[in-house]
Amino acid sequence: MMNNRKQAQNKPLVSFILTCYNLPLAMVRECLDSILNLSMRPAEREIILVDDGSETSIINDLHGYSHQLVYVRQRNQGPGVARNTGLMLATGEYIQFVDADDCLVSAGYEHCLDIIRYEHPDMVLFKPADNMQVAAVFKMPEATDGTTYMRHHNLRTPVWGYAFSRRILGNLLFTPGLLNEDEEFTPLLMLRAEKIYDTDIPAYFYRKRNVSISHDTARRSTLKRLNDAEQIIIGLSNKIDSLPRREQQAMRRRVAQLTMDYVLLTVKLTRSANQLDARLKRLEQLGLYPLPKENYTTKYALFSRLSRHGFVRKLCAAVLRGR
């Protein structure tokens, strides 16, 4: 591990935790530049680059950057473990996760920094941008708490989609080895937040990847993705009874929506009536299916109604037989 960070008397304002695995050097440089170009003094930022076991270490090729970041190289264990490493090293007041093949959009992220500096929130949510040249029209939103937000909104769970105060993290970490680990981490973090600003600011340039774990269609990866999604649903559901009443309502909504998405994903990825039936039976045994009768969204209300009358299983089976 190489640590080039100079100790500052005061904590950095934001710790940027970057994770990479076998990425082109040009992408990593562009990502670093997008952070270094922000209106932040060196003492205000901390950049932690976690190399998750790339075939070749890139630190020797990052001339001009190494003195401005903490570089950690570890064996390949997946993005969750890499982010945990970054969290353990971070000293900033706020945390921002960045995939090292993406970039921050300066015009948008500057507004998020203004909210952090002047409002001292627990979380600032923002949206992805289609390109780096987006002109951000800033409108200050009303603050809300995480429980209220989860009770009335569908979550945008990618962890790069928000900055959060390290003080609300507590002992929360990513579960090692999970695919789509953000689906577990984000709702648990949000329930701890008392002051959230949900903005429409396009502040993060997300590169759509043709090759990634989540888009691997091999049978083993497909089953891994579905099994992990089921594990997240069950894990979040098991936490409901230990939560205060308002938080229970928020988490029930999240679990119900994840369950709906999981059923649809099973059909999409497996194209198997047997797989669908086996997974629905497990959900039924746990009391997670049929879905609760709620009007969370129009799509959810329709899906839950169909699930209670057995139509989802019949309709999906018919579609799969006729494929």
C-alpha positions in Angstrom: 0.0 0.0 0.0 1.3 3.4 -0.9 0.1 6.4 1.1 1.1 9.8 -0.2 -1.4 11.8 1.9 0.0 14.6 4.0 -1.7 14.9 7.4 -3.7 18.1 7.7 -4.7 19.7 10.9 -8.4 19.8 9.9 -10.4 17.0 8.3 -10.9 17.1 4.6 -14.4 18.2 3.6 -14.9 15.3 1.2 -13.2 11.9 0.9 -13.6 10.7 -2.8 -13.4 7.0 -2.8 -12.5 5.7 -6.3 -12.5 2.0 -7.1 -11.0 0.5 -10.2 -10.3 -2.9 -11.8 -8.4 -3.3 -15.1 -9.4 0.1 -16.4 -7.7 2.1 -19.2 -5.3 4.6 -17.7 -6.9 7.4 -19.7 -10.2 6.8 -18.0 -8.7 6.9 -14.5 -6.9 10.1 -15.4 -10.1 11.7 -16.6 -11.8 10.7 -13.4 -9.1 12.2 -11.2 -9.1 15.4 -13.3 -12.8 15.8 -12.8 -12.2 15.8 -9.0 -9.0 17.9 -9.0 -10.8 20.6 -11.2 -13.4 21.2 -8.5 -13.2 24.5 -6.5 -11.7 22.7 -3.5 -8.4 23.5 -1.8 -6.1 20.5 -1.5 -6.8 20.4 2.3 -10.5 20.1 1.6 -10.3 17.0 -0.5 -9.0 13.5 0.0 -8.8 11.1 -2.9 -8.5 7.4 -2.1 -8.0 5.1 -5.1 -8.6 1.4 -4.4 -7.2 -0.9 -7.1 -9.2 -4.1 -6.7 -6.6 -6.5 -7.9 -6.0 -5.2 -11.5 -3.6 -7.3 -13.5 -1.1 -4.4 -13.5 -0.7 -1.7 -10.9 -1.4 1.7 -12.4 0.2 3.9 -9.7 3.5 4.2 -11.6 1.7 5.5 -14.6 -0.1 8.2 -12.7 2.7 10.7 -12.8 1.6 14.1 -11.5 -1.3 12.5 -9.5 0.4 10.2 -6.9 1.2 13.0 -4.5 -2.5 14.0 -4.4 -4.0 10.7 -3.6 -3.9 7.6 -1.4 -3.4 4.5 -3.5 -4.3 1.1 -2.2 -3.8 -2.1 -4.2 -5.5 -5.3 -2.9 -6.4 -8.7 -4.3 -9.6 -8.8 -6.3 -12.6 -9.1 -4.0 -15.3 -7.1 -5.8 -16.4 -3.4 -5.5 -18.1 -3.8 -2.1 -14.9 -4.9 -0.4 -12.9 -2.2 -2.3 -15.3 0.5 -1.0 -15.1 -0.9 2.5 -11.3 -0.4 2.3 -11.8 3.2 1.2 -14.3 3.8 4.1 -11.8 2.5 6.6 -9.1 4.9 5.3 -11.4 7.9 4.8 -11.0 10.9 7.2 -13.3 13.4 5.4 -16.5 14.8 6.8 -18.3 13.6 3.7 -18.0 10.5 1.5 -18.4 10.4 -2.3 -18.0 7.1 -4.1 -16.8 7.3 -7.7 -16.3 4.5 -10.1 -12.9 5.3 -11.6 -14.2 5.0 -15.2 -16.8 7.6 -14.6 -16.4 11.4 -13.9 -17.9 14.1 -11.8 -19.6 16.9 -13.8 -18.1 20.1 -12.4 -21.0 22.4 -13.2 -23.4 20.2 -11.3 -21.2 18.9 -8.5 -20.1 22.5 -7.5 -23.8 23.1 -6.5 -23.7 19.9 -4.4 -20.6 21.2 -2.7 -22.4 24.5 -1.9 -25.1 22.5 -0.2 -22.5 20.6 1.8 -20.7 23.7 2.8 -23.6 25.8 3.8 -26.4 23.4 4.9 -24.4 20.6 6.5 -26.7 17.9 5.3 -26.6 14.2 6.0 -27.0 13.4 2.3 -27.2 15.2 -1.0 -28.7 13.3 -3.9 -28.1 14.1 -7.5 -28.6 12.6 -10.9 -26.5 11.1 -13.7 -25.6 13.2 -16.7 -25.5 12.1 -20.4 -22.2 14.0 -21.0 -19.7 16.2 -19.3 -21.0 19.5 -20.8 -24.4 19.6 -19.0 -25.4 23.0 -17.8 -26.8 22.7 -14.3 -29.8 24.9 -13.5 -29.8 25.0 -9.8 -32.9 25.0 -7.6 -32.6 24.5 -3.9 -34.9 21.7 -2.7 -36.6 21.4 0.6 -34.8 19.2 3.1 -36.4 16.0 4.3 -35.4 13.1 6.5 -34.5 9.7 5.1 -37.5 7.8 6.5 -39.9 10.3 5.0 -38.1 10.2 1.7 -38.2 6.4 1.5 -41.9 6.3 2.4 -42.8 8.6 -0.6 -40.1 8.0 -3.2 -38.5 5.2 -5.2 -34.8 5.1 -4.4 -32.0 5.8 -6.8 -29.7 3.3 -5.1 -26.3 3.6 -6.9 -23.9 4.8 -4.3 -22.2 7.2 -6.7 -25.5 9.1 -6.9 -25.1 10.9 -3.5 -22.6 12.4 -1.1 -23.2 11.6 2.6 -21.9 12.6 5.9 -19.5 10.1 7.5 -21.1 10.7 10.9 -24.2 8.7 9.8 -22.3 5.7 8.6 -21.7 4.2 12.0 -20.6 0.5 11.5 -22.4 0.1 8.2 -20.3 -1.6 5.5 -20.9 -3.3 2.2 -21.6 -7.1 2.4 -18.6 -8.7 0.7 -19.3 -10.7 -2.5 -22.8 -9.3 -3.3 -23.8 -8.2 -6.7 -25.8 -5.0 -6.7 -24.6 -4.4 -3.1 -25.9 -0.8 -3.4 -29.5 -2.1 -3.1 -28.7 -3.2 0.4 -26.4 -0.4 1.5 -28.3 2.7 0.3 -31.7 2.1 2.2 -29.9 1.2 5.4 -27.8 4.4 5.1 -30.8 6.6 4.2 -32.7 5.5 7.3 -29.9 7.1 9.4 -30.2 10.4 7.6 -32.1 13.3 9.3 -31.4 15.9 6.6 -31.5 15.0 2.9 -31.5 17.3 -0.1 -32.9 15.6 -3.2 -31.7 17.6 -6.2 -32.2 17.3 -9.9 -28.7 18.3 -10.5 -26.8 16.3 -13.2 -23.5 15.9 -11.4 -22.2 12.5 -12.3 -21.2 11.2 -15.8 -21.9 7.5 -15.8 -20.4 5.5 -18.6 -22.7 2.8 -19.8 -20.7 -0.3 -20.0 -21.1 -3.1 -22.5 -19.1 -5.5 -20.4 -19.7 -5.7 -16.7 -20.6 -8.2 -14.0 -24.3 -7.1 -14.0 -24.7 -7.7 -17.7 -22.9 -11.0 -17.9 -25.5 -13.5 -19.3 -23.6 -16.7 -18.5 -25.8 -19.0 -16.5 -23.6 -19.0 -13.4 -23.6 -15.2 -13.3 -27.3 -15.0 -13.9 -28.0 -17.3 -11.0 -25.5 -15.4 -8.8 -27.3 -12.1 -9.6 -30.7 -13.6 -8.8 -29.5 -15.3 -5.6 -27.9 -12.2 -4.4 -31.0 -10.1 -5.1 -33.0 -12.6 -3.1 -30.5 -12.5 -0.2 -30.8 -8.6 -0.1 -34.6 -8.8 0.0 -34.6 -11.3 2.8 -31.9 -9.5 4.7 -33.7 -6.1 4.6 -37.0 -7.8 5.4 -35.5 -9.4 8.5 -34.5 -6.0 9.8 -38.0 -4.6 9.7 -39.3 -5.7 13.1 -36.3 -4.1 14.9 -37.0 -0.7 13.4 -39.2 2.1 14.8 -42.7 2.2 13.3 -42.1 4.9 10.7 -38.9 3.3 9.6 -40.7 -0.1 9.3 -43.2 1.5 6.8 -40.3 2.9 4.8 -38.5 -0.4 4.7 -41.6 -2.4 3.8 -42.1 -0.2 0.8 -38.5 -0.8 -0.3 -38.7 -4.6 0.2 -41.9 -4.8 -1.7 -40.6 -2.9 -4.6 -37.4 -4.9 -4.7 -39.5 -8.1 -4.6 -41.5 -6.9 -7.6 -38.3 -6.1 -9.5 -36.8 -9.5 -8.5 -39.8 -11.4 -9.9 -39.6 -9.5 -13.2 -35.8 -10.0 -13.3 -36.2 -13.7 -12.8 -38.5 -13.9 -15.9 -36.2 -11.7 -18.0 -32.9 -13.5 -17.1 -33.9 -17.1 -16.9 -36.8 -17.4 -19.3 -37.8 -20.4 -17.1 -41.2 -21.2 -15.7 -39.6 -23.7 -13.3 -37.1 -21.1 -12.0 -39.9 -18.6 -11.5 -42.1 -21.0 -9.7 -39.3 -22.2 -7.4 -38.4 -18.6 -6.5 -42.0 -17.5 -5.9 -42.5 -20.5 -3.6 -39.5 -19.4 -1.5 -40.9 -15.9 -1.3 -44.3 -17.2 -0.3 -42.8 -19.3 2.6 -41.1 -16.1 3.9 -44.4 -14.1 3.7 -42.9 -11.8 1.0 -45.3 -12.9 -1.8 -48.0 -12.1 -2.9 -47.1 -8.4 -2.6 -48.7 -6.1 0.0 -51.7 -4.2 -1.2 -50.3 -0.6 -1.5 -50.3 2.2 -4.0 -46.6 2.9 -4.0 -46.6 3.5 -7.8 -49.1 2.7 -10.6 -46.9 -0.1 -11.8 -46.6 -1.5 -8.3 -50.3 -1.3 -7.5 -51.1 -3.2 -10.7 -48.4 -5.8 -10.1 -49.5 -6.4 -6.5 -53.1 -6.8 -7.5 -52.1 -9.4 -10.1 -49.9 -11.2 -7.6 -52.7 -11.6 -5.0 -54.9 -13.2 -7.6 -52.2 -15.5 -8.9 -52.2 -13.8 -12.3 -48.5 -13.0 -12.2 -47.4 -16.6 -12.1 -50.0 -17.6 -14.8 -49.2 -14.7 -17.1 -45.4 -15.1 -16.9 -45.7 -18.9 -17.4 -47.8 -18.3 -20.5 -45.3 -15.8 -21.8 -42.4 -18.2 -21.2 -44.2 -21.1 -22.9 -44.8 -19.0 -26.0 -41.4 -17.5 -26.3 
